[in-house]
Amino acid sequence: MVNGKFTKEHKLDIEKIKRLRELTGVGMTDAKKALVDAGGDFEKALAEMREKGLTKAAKRSEREASSGMIGSYNHDGRIGVLVEVNCETDFVAKTDEFKDLVRDLTLHIAASDPENVDELLKQPFVKNPGQTVEDVIKEHIAKLGENIIVRRFSRLELGTE
């Protein structure tokens, strides 16, 4: 701030903090601290926050996940997908973030035709091949603060067995 006005550099820092917060689900203070610790390097801060989130996600993986939802997707009447994704509470299951994850998983299953859940989790994620499906789920665990499990899925394609 110069003479009571925000400078261009300050505005960029705020934008970086907001973006880091959106991508990781942490608070503004934690996002700012991560950027300061990374010397202003956004990618380094993001990697650091993801690592911390994955560590927290690993701790949450032991908690029971018995709520959730069944998502569905139908592609041109030729491919249909059902997937059961569980979380710990109905509250999280009703959030847009969780619903978006379930929708993305149905799209991934329709596009990649995995044979089982274990294979599904290790595949590059269709919407972002730089991440595995498991990485995407762990990011959502970190953001939502609950364990998330892909329990099962079924994919049907017209004319195949």
LOBAVEX-737422 format. One line per field, with one value per residue: residue in three letters; x, y, z of N, C-alpha, C, O, CB in turn. Coordinates in nm, 3 decimals. Glycine has a CB too. Layout:
# LOBAVEX-737422
res: c(ALA:...) $
n_xx: c(X:...) $
n_yy: c(Y:...) $
n_zz: c(Z:...) $
ca_xx: c(X:...) $
ca_yy: c(Y:...) $
ca_zz: c(Z:...) $
c_xx: c(X:...) $
c_yy: c(Y:...) $
c_zz: c(Z:...) $
o_xx: c(X:...) $
o_yy: c(Y:...) $
o_zz: c(Z:...) $
cb_xx: c(X:...) $
cb_yy: c(Y:...) $
cb_zz: c(Z:...) $
//
This chain:
# LOBAVEX-737422
res: c(MET:VAL:ASN:GLY:LYS:PHE:THR:LYS:GLU:HIS:LYS:LEU:ASP:ILE:GLU:LYS:ILE:LYS:ARG:LEU:ARG:GLU:LEU:THR:GLY:VAL:GLY:MET:THR:ASP:ALA:LYS:LYS:ALA:LEU:VAL:ASP:ALA:GLY:GLY:ASP:PHE:GLU:LYS:ALA:LEU:ALA:GLU:MET:ARG:GLU:LYS:GLY:LEU:THR:LYS:ALA:ALA:LYS:ARG:SER:GLU:ARG:GLU:ALA:SER:SER:GLY:MET:ILE:GLY:SER:TYR:ASN:HIS:ASP:GLY:ARG:ILE:GLY:VAL:LEU:VAL:GLU:VAL:ASN:CYS:GLU:THR:ASP:PHE:VAL:ALA:LYS:THR:ASP:GLU:PHE:LYS:ASP:LEU:VAL:ARG:ASP:LEU:THR:LEU:HIS:ILE:ALA:ALA:SER:ASP:PRO:GLU:ASN:VAL:ASP:GLU:LEU:LEU:LYS:GLN:PRO:PHE:VAL:LYS:ASN:PRO:GLY:GLN:THR:VAL:GLU:ASP:VAL:ILE:LYS:GLU:HIS:ILE:ALA:LYS:LEU:GLY:GLU:ASN:ILE:ILE:VAL:ARG:ARG:PHE:SER:ARG:LEU:GLU:LEU:GLY:THR:GLU) $
n_xx: c(0.084:0.062:0.064:-0.194:-0.322:-0.380:-0.113:-0.013:0.139:0.063:-0.204:-0.173:-0.060:-0.276:-0.454:-0.312:-0.323:-0.600:-0.646:-0.487:-0.619:-0.869:-0.796:-0.699:-0.861:-0.799:-0.780:-0.762:-0.545:-0.375:-0.318:-0.184:0.039:0.160:0.238:0.417:0.610:0.701:0.836:0.688:0.649:0.413:0.355:0.524:0.419:0.162:0.221:0.330:0.108:-0.068:0.070:0.059:-0.217:-0.258:-0.134:-0.302:-0.529:-0.459:-0.463:-0.734:-0.837:-0.885:-1.123:-1.473:-1.683:-1.997:-2.205:-2.309:-2.342:-2.510:-2.404:-2.494:-2.455:-2.527:-2.435:-2.522:-2.716:-2.579:-2.372:-2.376:-2.337:-2.309:-2.213:-2.104:-2.022:-1.879:-1.893:-1.836:-2.053:-2.395:-2.413:-2.176:-2.211:-2.415:-2.303:-2.202:-1.940:-1.881:-2.079:-1.996:-1.752:-1.843:-1.989:-1.777:-1.634:-1.811:-1.806:-1.538:-1.527:-1.700:-1.553:-1.300:-1.332:-1.260:-1.162:-1.196:-1.231:-0.980:-0.804:-0.922:-0.856:-0.582:-0.545:-0.466:-0.638:-0.916:-0.999:-0.777:-0.491:-0.245:-0.277:-0.367:-0.671:-0.695:-0.539:-0.702:-0.927:-0.810:-0.744:-1.000:-1.076:-0.905:-1.001:-1.274:-1.264:-1.332:-1.333:-1.335:-1.464:-1.453:-1.681:-1.800:-1.870:-2.059:-2.050:-2.211:-2.220:-2.370:-2.435:-2.220:-2.076) $
n_yy: c(-0.116:0.216:0.548:0.506:0.366:0.069:-0.105:-0.224:-0.456:-0.543:-0.605:-0.821:-1.005:-1.048:-1.164:-1.399:-1.520:-1.557:-1.732:-1.953:-2.025:-2.102:-2.326:-2.504:-2.504:-2.399:-2.154:-1.790:-1.687:-1.909:-1.957:-1.722:-1.742:-1.971:-1.875:-1.674:-1.831:-1.968:-1.777:-1.616:-1.766:-1.906:-2.167:-2.330:-2.283:-2.387:-2.658:-2.726:-2.682:-2.872:-3.103:-3.094:-3.114:-3.370:-3.522:-3.477:-3.589:-3.858:-3.924:-3.899:-4.110:-4.333:-4.302:-4.377:-4.391:-4.355:-4.215:-4.026:-4.038:-4.165:-4.133:-4.059:-4.101:-4.049:-4.106:-3.996:-4.196:-4.427:-4.498:-4.570:-4.479:-4.563:-4.463:-4.516:-4.303:-4.244:-4.050:-3.897:-3.757:-3.646:-3.377:-3.295:-3.453:-3.320:-3.091:-2.866:-2.900:-3.171:-3.299:-3.217:-3.351:-3.619:-3.615:-3.560:-3.796:-3.984:-3.904:-3.953:-4.233:-4.310:-4.222:-4.349:-4.621:-4.803:-5.116:-5.185:-5.048:-5.010:-4.995:-4.773:-4.566:-4.533:-4.440:-4.181:-3.877:-3.793:-3.525:-3.385:-3.490:-3.479:-3.550:-3.825:-4.016:-4.079:-3.874:-3.652:-3.717:-3.719:-3.448:-3.341:-3.458:-3.321:-3.057:-3.076:-3.191:-3.447:-3.807:-3.969:-4.210:-4.410:-4.637:-4.829:-4.901:-4.905:-4.962:-4.937:-5.021:-4.978:-5.257:-5.411:-5.662) $
n_zz: c(0.000:-0.088:0.013:0.123:-0.080:-0.273:-0.422:-0.748:-0.721:-0.466:-0.513:-0.688:-0.511:-0.338:-0.516:-0.574:-0.322:-0.292:-0.507:-0.437:-0.205:-0.310:-0.463:-0.274:-0.050:0.198:0.468:0.438:0.588:0.616:0.347:0.278:0.449:0.343:0.092:0.170:0.302:0.080:-0.054:-0.224:-0.450:-0.636:-0.741:-0.589:-0.333:-0.371:-0.420:-0.171:-0.002:-0.105:-0.039:0.241:0.266:0.160:0.354:0.573:0.462:0.448:0.719:0.767:0.625:0.773:0.899:0.925:0.642:0.566:0.459:0.169:-0.188:-0.482:-0.800:-1.141:-1.496:-1.836:-2.158:-2.457:-2.474:-2.517:-2.344:-2.005:-1.663:-1.321:-0.999:-0.668:-0.417:-0.113:0.192:0.515:0.635:0.588:0.551:0.412:0.186:0.058:-0.039:-0.302:-0.390:-0.330:-0.483:-0.739:-0.755:-0.760:-1.000:-1.180:-1.147:-1.256:-1.522:-1.578:-1.551:-1.758:-1.980:-1.958:-1.902:-1.675:-1.515:-1.247:-0.910:-0.785:-1.007:-1.128:-0.941:-0.978:-1.232:-1.475:-1.431:-1.624:-1.672:-1.591:-1.674:-1.546:-1.288:-1.075:-1.035:-0.769:-0.652:-0.702:-0.549:-0.293:-0.271:-0.250:-0.010:0.161:0.122:0.198:0.445:0.526:0.513:0.198:-0.016:-0.305:-0.355:-0.529:-0.877:-1.183:-1.526:-1.828:-2.170:-2.475:-2.676:-2.590:-2.374) $
ca_xx: c(0.000:0.136:-0.026:-0.330:-0.379:-0.319:-0.026:-0.037:0.204:-0.021:-0.323:-0.132:-0.044:-0.409:-0.507:-0.244:-0.377:-0.735:-0.638:-0.434:-0.727:-0.970:-0.744:-0.665:-0.965:-0.750:-0.819:-0.678:-0.422:-0.288:-0.274:-0.084:0.159:0.224:0.304:0.533:0.710:0.753:0.901:0.602:0.639:0.279:0.359:0.587:0.321:0.055:0.274:0.344:-0.026:-0.122:0.139:-0.001:-0.353:-0.251:-0.100:-0.426:-0.620:-0.417:-0.512:-0.880:-0.876:-0.923:-1.256:-1.582:-1.759:-2.118:-2.299:-2.260:-2.445:-2.491:-2.409:-2.520:-2.423:-2.569:-2.373:-2.590:-2.794:-2.492:-2.290:-2.435:-2.250:-2.352:-2.100:-2.132:-1.912:-1.916:-1.825:-1.872:-2.178:-2.489:-2.382:-2.077:-2.270:-2.505:-2.231:-2.174:-1.805:-1.890:-2.158:-1.910:-1.657:-1.915:-2.016:-1.650:-1.598:-1.894:-1.752:-1.410:-1.557:-1.757:-1.449:-1.181:-1.372:-1.175:-1.217:-1.233:-1.204:-0.836:-0.748:-0.976:-0.785:-0.444:-0.546:-0.464:-0.774:-0.950:-1.005:-0.643:-0.405:-0.128:-0.314:-0.443:-0.803:-0.670:-0.494:-0.820:-1.008:-0.739:-0.760:-1.134:-1.072:-0.842:-1.090:-1.401:-1.238:-1.389:-1.289:-1.417:-1.431:-1.530:-1.716:-1.821:-1.930:-2.101:-2.049:-2.274:-2.205:-2.461:-2.376:-2.105:-2.111) $
ca_yy: c(0.000:0.341:0.661:0.460:0.299:-0.059:-0.106:-0.335:-0.574:-0.587:-0.667:-0.952:-1.093:-1.084:-1.257:-1.527:-1.577:-1.604:-1.848:-2.063:-2.064:-2.173:-2.455:-2.594:-2.505:-2.348:-2.017:-1.683:-1.675:-2.022:-1.936:-1.615:-1.798:-2.062:-1.790:-1.609:-1.936:-2.007:-1.661:-1.560:-1.861:-1.966:-2.312:-2.392:-2.276:-2.481:-2.793:-2.740:-2.694:-3.002:-3.205:-3.090:-3.165:-3.515:-3.579:-3.475:-3.684:-3.992:-3.945:-3.911:-4.230:-4.438:-4.274:-4.443:-4.312:-4.431:-4.129:-4.002:-4.036:-4.242:-4.045:-4.127:-4.028:-4.118:-4.041:-4.019:-4.319:-4.540:-4.536:-4.531:-4.503:-4.541:-4.471:-4.488:-4.233:-4.225:-3.955:-3.922:-3.693:-3.597:-3.235:-3.289:-3.516:-3.225:-2.973:-2.862:-2.953:-3.317:-3.336:-3.197:-3.463:-3.740:-3.597:-3.577:-3.938:-4.056:-3.871:-4.024:-4.376:-4.323:-4.198:-4.434:-4.762:-4.883:-5.247:-5.191:-4.924:-4.994:-4.946:-4.636:-4.470:-4.514:-4.384:-4.035:-3.822:-3.749:-3.379:-3.332:-3.609:-3.463:-3.604:-3.949:-4.005:-4.080:-3.739:-3.564:-3.753:-3.672:-3.303:-3.316:-3.495:-3.208:-2.940:-3.096:-3.232:-3.579:-3.920:-3.994:-4.341:-4.460:-4.771:-4.919:-4.838:-4.991:-4.893:-5.015:-4.964:-5.041:-5.353:-5.486:-5.741) $
ca_zz: c(0.000:-0.097:0.037:0.146:-0.197:-0.305:-0.539:-0.840:-0.663:-0.355:-0.571:-0.738:-0.396:-0.292:-0.615:-0.552:-0.199:-0.322:-0.596:-0.357:-0.116:-0.390:-0.508:-0.164:0.052:0.326:0.499:0.382:0.665:0.580:0.209:0.282:0.513:0.247:-0.009:0.234:0.321:-0.052:-0.115:-0.327:-0.562:-0.628:-0.765:-0.472:-0.225:-0.404:-0.397:-0.026:0.055:-0.146:0.040:0.375:0.251:0.141:0.484:0.650:0.398:0.488:0.855:0.762:0.552:0.868:0.952:0.852:0.545:0.537:0.388:0.034:-0.292:-0.604:-0.916:-1.267:-1.619:-1.957:-2.273:-2.585:-2.473:-2.554:-2.228:-1.878:-1.547:-1.183:-0.907:-0.527:-0.352:0.027:0.278:0.654:0.679:0.487:0.528:0.304:0.067:-0.006:-0.088:-0.446:-0.411:-0.331:-0.601:-0.857:-0.757:-0.804:-1.144:-1.251:-1.145:-1.354:-1.655:-1.592:-1.572:-1.893:-2.080:-1.948:-1.892:-1.585:-1.482:-1.105:-0.836:-0.765:-1.133:-1.145:-0.857:-1.023:-1.367:-1.490:-1.429:-1.759:-1.680:-1.564:-1.679:-1.459:-1.157:-1.077:-0.973:-0.624:-0.615:-0.704:-0.432:-0.174:-0.264:-0.199:0.132:0.230:0.115:0.268:0.583:0.555:0.432:0.079:-0.073:-0.419:-0.308:-0.643:-0.995:-1.292:-1.655:-1.935:-2.304:-2.570:-2.769:-2.534:-2.255) $
c_xx: c(0.090:0.038:-0.172:-0.396:-0.305:-0.232:-0.061:0.021:0.120:-0.145:-0.290:-0.116:-0.180:-0.473:-0.443:-0.301:-0.516:-0.733:-0.589:-0.542:-0.833:-0.923:-0.722:-0.770:-0.919:-0.799:-0.721:-0.544:-0.324:-0.234:-0.165:0.047:0.234:0.298:0.427:0.645:0.776:0.818:0.820:0.583:0.508:0.284:0.420:0.490:0.208:0.100:0.284:0.207:-0.090:-0.061:0.081:-0.143:-0.355:-0.217:-0.225:-0.525:-0.587:-0.467:-0.663:-0.925:-0.918:-1.065:-1.363:-1.656:-1.883:-2.230:-2.247:-2.373:-2.409:-2.508:-2.434:-2.485:-2.467:-2.514:-2.442:-2.672:-2.711:-2.409:-2.361:-2.344:-2.327:-2.229:-2.147:-2.007:-1.957:-1.831:-1.878:-2.009:-2.266:-2.461:-2.285:-2.134:-2.360:-2.435:-2.209:-2.038:-1.807:-1.967:-2.078:-1.808:-1.724:-1.945:-1.889:-1.608:-1.682:-1.845:-1.622:-1.434:-1.612:-1.647:-1.337:-1.208:-1.278:-1.243:-1.263:-1.191:-1.054:-0.768:-0.792:-0.893:-0.644:-0.433:-0.525:-0.607:-0.803:-0.948:-0.870:-0.545:-0.277:-0.152:-0.381:-0.580:-0.787:-0.623:-0.612:-0.907:-0.942:-0.747:-0.897:-1.145:-1.014:-0.934:-1.213:-1.384:-1.298:-1.328:-1.387:-1.368:-1.518:-1.556:-1.727:-1.878:-1.972:-2.106:-2.109:-2.253:-2.291:-2.385:-2.255:-2.153:-2.018) $
c_yy: c(0.123:0.456:0.618:0.390:0.168:-0.046:-0.225:-0.465:-0.631:-0.659:-0.806:-1.051:-1.139:-1.185:-1.395:-1.597:-1.634:-1.730:-1.972:-2.116:-2.145:-2.313:-2.554:-2.602:-2.457:-2.205:-1.917:-1.674:-1.786:-2.007:-1.830:-1.667:-1.890:-1.983:-1.722:-1.710:-1.978:-1.889:-1.601:-1.650:-1.939:-2.117:-2.387:-2.394:-2.376:-2.625:-2.823:-2.761:-2.827:-3.114:-3.210:-3.147:-3.316:-3.585:-3.586:-3.577:-3.827:-4.023:-3.967:-4.043:-4.344:-4.419:-4.336:-4.345:-4.391:-4.345:-4.113:-3.996:-4.131:-4.145:-4.124:-4.037:-4.113:-4.039:-4.084:-4.148:-4.442:-4.590:-4.483:-4.567:-4.475:-4.554:-4.437:-4.426:-4.200:-4.118:-3.978:-3.868:-3.654:-3.451:-3.220:-3.346:-3.420:-3.100:-2.981:-2.922:-3.106:-3.365:-3.322:-3.309:-3.589:-3.731:-3.618:-3.723:-4.018:-4.028:-3.945:-4.172:-4.398:-4.314:-4.302:-4.582:-4.845:-5.015:-5.257:-5.062:-4.903:-4.940:-4.801:-4.534:-4.441:-4.452:-4.234:-3.985:-3.759:-3.596:-3.312:-3.449:-3.599:-3.515:-3.738:-3.923:-4.000:-3.943:-3.643:-3.591:-3.702:-3.520:-3.267:-3.355:-3.379:-3.087:-2.956:-3.144:-3.365:-3.685:-3.939:-4.124:-4.367:-4.607:-4.870:-4.840:-4.945:-4.908:-4.985:-4.943:-5.046:-5.135:-5.427:-5.562:-5.712) $
c_zz: c(0.000:-0.084:0.052:0.028:-0.222:-0.428:-0.626:-0.782:-0.550:-0.408:-0.625:-0.625:-0.344:-0.388:-0.600:-0.428:-0.224:-0.407:-0.521:-0.263:-0.190:-0.427:-0.395:-0.055:0.189:0.347:0.439:0.455:0.628:0.437:0.204:0.340:0.417:0.139:0.047:0.252:0.191:-0.123:-0.229:-0.449:-0.549:-0.642:-0.648:-0.354:-0.247:-0.378:-0.248:0.040:0.017:-0.065:0.182:0.371:0.235:0.271:0.571:0.594:0.439:0.629:0.856:0.699:0.645:0.921:0.863:0.762:0.505:0.477:0.246:-0.066:-0.405:-0.719:-1.042:-1.384:-1.736:-2.076:-2.402:-2.590:-2.506:-2.436:-2.103:-1.763:-1.419:-1.095:-0.766:-0.466:-0.210:0.094:0.420:0.695:0.561:0.452:0.411:0.176:-0.010:-0.060:-0.239:-0.477:-0.420:-0.454:-0.730:-0.869:-0.811:-0.954:-1.226:-1.255:-1.243:-1.496:-1.681:-1.623:-1.712:-1.998:-2.077:-1.934:-1.802:-1.550:-1.338:-1.035:-0.818:-0.890:-1.156:-1.070:-0.906:-1.163:-1.366:-1.501:-1.564:-1.772:-1.655:-1.558:-1.596:-1.319:-1.176:-1.016:-0.821:-0.575:-0.605:-0.582:-0.305:-0.160:-0.209:-0.051:0.212:0.233:0.203:0.412:0.623:0.465:0.315:0.016:-0.196:-0.387:-0.423:-0.759:-1.094:-1.419:-1.759:-2.066:-2.399:-2.663:-2.718:-2.412:-2.143) $
o_xx: c(0.183:-0.060:-0.262:-0.514:-0.186:-0.271:-0.131:-0.041:0.106:-0.185:-0.369:-0.154:-0.197:-0.538:-0.512:-0.324:-0.546:-0.808:-0.642:-0.554:-0.881:-1.001:-0.726:-0.770:-0.992:-0.852:-0.612:-0.440:-0.205:-0.119:-0.065:0.154:0.357:0.409:0.530:0.761:0.892:0.852:0.877:0.509:0.494:0.222:0.374:0.479:0.165:0.026:0.251:0.192:-0.157:-0.129:0.056:-0.183:-0.442:-0.266:-0.250:-0.596:-0.677:-0.510:-0.714:-1.039:-0.981:-1.121:-1.347:-1.687:-1.876:-2.337:-2.152:-2.485:-2.294:-2.613:-2.400:-2.485:-2.447:-2.544:-2.423:-2.694:-2.767:-2.378:-2.400:-2.280:-2.401:-2.149:-2.221:-1.901:-2.060:-1.715:-1.956:-2.074:-2.218:-2.481:-2.309:-2.109:-2.379:-2.500:-2.199:-2.022:-1.742:-1.925:-2.089:-1.781:-1.669:-1.927:-1.891:-1.552:-1.632:-1.842:-1.598:-1.370:-1.574:-1.647:-1.284:-1.117:-1.223:-1.365:-1.358:-1.123:-1.005:-0.684:-0.712:-0.861:-0.591:-0.324:-0.561:-0.689:-0.724:-0.901:-0.850:-0.518:-0.208:-0.059:-0.444:-0.602:-0.857:-0.665:-0.620:-0.956:-1.009:-0.756:-0.911:-1.218:-1.066:-0.944:-1.253:-1.478:-1.313:-1.278:-1.508:-1.249:-1.639:-1.465:-1.672:-1.926:-1.926:-2.159:-2.063:-2.266:-2.283:-2.284:-2.191:-2.257:-2.032) $
o_yy: c(0.132:0.463:0.684:0.357:0.155:0.016:-0.317:-0.571:-0.753:-0.762:-0.899:-1.168:-1.256:-1.280:-1.497:-1.718:-1.745:-1.825:-2.082:-2.237:-2.247:-2.408:-2.675:-2.697:-2.473:-2.142:-1.953:-1.656:-1.761:-2.039:-1.845:-1.639:-1.887:-2.020:-1.713:-1.682:-2.019:-1.900:-1.542:-1.615:-2.025:-2.188:-2.495:-2.494:-2.443:-2.704:-2.933:-2.846:-2.889:-3.208:-3.318:-3.219:-3.383:-3.695:-3.687:-3.644:-3.908:-4.136:-4.044:-4.084:-4.440:-4.511:-4.346:-4.232:-4.482:-4.397:-4.180:-3.956:-4.171:-4.082:-4.242:-3.914:-4.235:-3.921:-4.196:-4.203:-4.551:-4.709:-4.366:-4.673:-4.377:-4.646:-4.340:-4.488:-4.136:-4.097:-4.071:-3.926:-3.631:-3.408:-3.140:-3.293:-3.436:-3.013:-3.090:-2.988:-3.164:-3.459:-3.405:-3.357:-3.658:-3.829:-3.685:-3.769:-4.110:-4.118:-3.994:-4.229:-4.494:-4.390:-4.338:-4.663:-4.945:-5.026:-5.330:-4.977:-4.791:-4.850:-4.717:-4.428:-4.333:-4.416:-4.166:-4.044:-3.679:-3.544:-3.196:-3.502:-3.699:-3.524:-3.764:-3.820:-3.925:-3.899:-3.563:-3.498:-3.647:-3.469:-3.173:-3.290:-3.343:-3.020:-2.863:-3.139:-3.393:-3.656:-3.925:-4.145:-4.349:-4.690:-4.980:-4.728:-5.059:-4.796:-5.098:-4.821:-5.169:-5.098:-5.498:-5.531:-5.769) $
o_zz: c(0.080:-0.159:0.000:0.035:-0.195:-0.527:-0.581:-0.793:-0.537:-0.354:-0.610:-0.638:-0.310:-0.344:-0.611:-0.430:-0.182:-0.382:-0.539:-0.243:-0.139:-0.424:-0.417:0.023:0.287:0.255:0.394:0.391:0.610:0.411:0.133:0.286:0.410:0.100:-0.020:0.221:0.189:-0.241:-0.321:-0.541:-0.463:-0.563:-0.611:-0.284:-0.154:-0.319:-0.204:0.127:0.099:-0.025:0.235:0.462:0.290:0.296:0.637:0.669:0.463:0.656:0.937:0.718:0.600:0.981:0.741:0.800:0.422:0.446:0.207:-0.034:-0.422:-0.734:-1.050:-1.373:-1.737:-2.092:-2.449:-2.698:-2.522:-2.428:-2.097:-1.764:-1.409:-1.114:-0.747:-0.463:-0.191:0.059:0.441:0.781:0.450:0.339:0.320:0.068:-0.131:-0.119:-0.295:-0.580:-0.508:-0.521:-0.820:-0.979:-0.896:-1.027:-1.329:-1.355:-1.308:-1.579:-1.791:-1.711:-1.779:-2.095:-2.182:-1.951:-1.847:-1.554:-1.308:-1.094:-0.834:-0.882:-1.198:-1.124:-0.880:-1.207:-1.270:-1.573:-1.614:-1.873:-1.692:-1.451:-1.576:-1.239:-1.278:-0.953:-0.753:-0.468:-0.512:-0.518:-0.217:-0.049:-0.130:0.024:0.317:0.336:0.273:0.491:0.742:0.357:0.333:-0.003:-0.192:-0.393:-0.418:-0.744:-1.088:-1.420:-1.776:-2.074:-2.402:-2.721:-2.795:-2.354:-2.035) $
cb_xx: c(-0.097:0.218:-0.014:-0.413:-0.370:-0.426:0.123:0.023:0.344:-0.062:-0.381:-0.002:0.034:-0.499:-0.484:-0.092:-0.382:-0.815:-0.544:-0.310:-0.791:-1.003:-0.616:-0.537:-1.019:-0.594:-0.827:-0.751:-0.452:-0.365:-0.393:-0.135:0.121:0.118:0.207:0.493:0.646:0.641:1.038:0.656:0.762:0.189:0.439:0.718:0.264:0.013:0.411:0.415:-0.115:-0.097:0.292:-0.004:-0.421:-0.148:0.010:-0.489:-0.614:-0.264:-0.476:-0.940:-0.762:-0.825:-1.278:-1.679:-1.672:-2.168:-2.316:-2.162:-2.464:-2.592:-2.279:-2.668:-2.270:-2.725:-2.221:-2.489:-2.908:-2.399:-2.144:-2.573:-2.123:-2.466:-1.984:-2.175:-1.871:-1.903:-1.849:-1.768:-2.147:-2.634:-2.323:-1.949:-2.350:-2.611:-2.096:-2.181:-1.712:-1.958:-2.285:-1.838:-1.599:-2.049:-2.074:-1.541:-1.615:-2.042:-1.730:-1.325:-1.657:-1.863:-1.391:-1.099:-1.377:-1.144:-1.116:-1.168:-1.274:-0.772:-0.792:-1.121:-0.778:-0.372:-0.676:-0.380:-0.790:-1.088:-1.107:-0.640:-0.368:-0.090:-0.406:-0.367:-0.895:-0.564:-0.391:-0.902:-1.030:-0.592:-0.741:-1.238:-0.989:-0.709:-1.133:-1.484:-1.289:-1.543:-1.279:-1.408:-1.450:-1.452:-1.847:-1.917:-1.832:-2.240:-1.905:-2.427:-2.055:-2.536:-2.340:-1.987:-2.109) $
cb_yy: c(-0.001:0.350:0.762:0.574:0.390:-0.166:-0.110:-0.305:-0.538:-0.468:-0.579:-0.941:-1.022:-0.959:-1.204:-1.505:-1.472:-1.494:-1.818:-2.018:-1.939:-2.094:-2.434:-2.551:-2.641:-2.354:-1.998:-1.547:-1.680:-2.155:-1.895:-1.495:-1.875:-2.155:-1.685:-1.548:-2.057:-2.065:-1.700:-1.430:-1.959:-1.907:-2.343:-2.317:-2.133:-2.465:-2.810:-2.617:-2.578:-3.026:-3.176:-2.945:-3.100:-3.550:-3.497:-3.333:-3.671:-4.006:-3.825:-3.795:-4.277:-4.440:-4.121:-4.507:-4.277:-4.496:-3.990:-4.108:-3.893:-4.364:-3.965:-4.172:-3.993:-4.133:-4.074:-4.020:-4.309:-4.499:-4.479:-4.597:-4.414:-4.642:-4.377:-4.618:-4.102:-4.355:-3.805:-3.864:-3.570:-3.613:-3.171:-3.364:-3.639:-3.184:-2.958:-2.717:-2.909:-3.368:-3.250:-3.061:-3.488:-3.757:-3.456:-3.493:-3.995:-4.015:-3.719:-4.009:-4.427:-4.216:-4.062:-4.390:-4.823:-4.804:-5.353:-5.314:-4.928:-5.128:-5.036:-4.630:-4.522:-4.647:-4.418:-3.991:-3.719:-3.802:-3.327:-3.250:-3.637:-3.317:-3.506:-4.063:-4.125:-4.187:-3.687:-3.584:-3.906:-3.716:-3.239:-3.393:-3.624:-3.172:-2.916:-3.195:-3.128:-3.576:-4.050:-3.874:-4.454:-4.441:-4.767:-5.036:-4.739:-5.058:-4.849:-5.038:-4.963:-4.935:-5.285:-5.389:-5.888) $
cb_zz: c(0.121:-0.230:-0.077:0.185:-0.323:-0.327:-0.498:-0.979:-0.611:-0.267:-0.684:-0.817:-0.285:-0.278:-0.758:-0.536:-0.087:-0.393:-0.716:-0.278:-0.053:-0.516:-0.581:-0.103:0.065:0.332:0.649:0.392:0.815:0.592:0.119:0.365:0.640:0.181:-0.063:0.372:0.386:-0.139:-0.166:-0.372:-0.564:-0.735:-0.893:-0.434:-0.214:-0.551:-0.464:0.033:0.009:-0.296:0.046:0.430:0.132:0.034:0.552:0.650:0.244:0.481:0.944:0.684:0.465:0.984:0.964:0.950:0.419:0.663:0.459:-0.006:-0.346:-0.615:-0.928:-1.275:-1.628:-1.964:-2.279:-2.696:-2.569:-2.667:-2.239:-1.859:-1.554:-1.140:-0.951:-0.449:-0.432:0.102:0.231:0.742:0.764:0.536:0.656:0.343:0.106:0.091:-0.015:-0.498:-0.296:-0.203:-0.610:-0.849:-0.616:-0.723:-1.171:-1.186:-1.004:-1.341:-1.668:-1.463:-1.466:-1.917:-2.060:-1.833:-2.030:-1.456:-1.510:-1.037:-0.700:-0.725:-1.253:-1.097:-0.716:-1.022:-1.437:-1.616:-1.314:-1.797:-1.581:-1.430:-1.821:-1.452:-1.081:-1.001:-1.015:-0.590:-0.716:-0.834:-0.424:-0.178:-0.403:-0.281:0.154:0.163:-0.029:0.192:0.675:0.538:0.518:-0.024:0.033:-0.558:-0.230:-0.605:-1.062:-1.263:-1.696:-1.907:-2.349:-2.651:-2.891:-2.496:-2.285) $
//
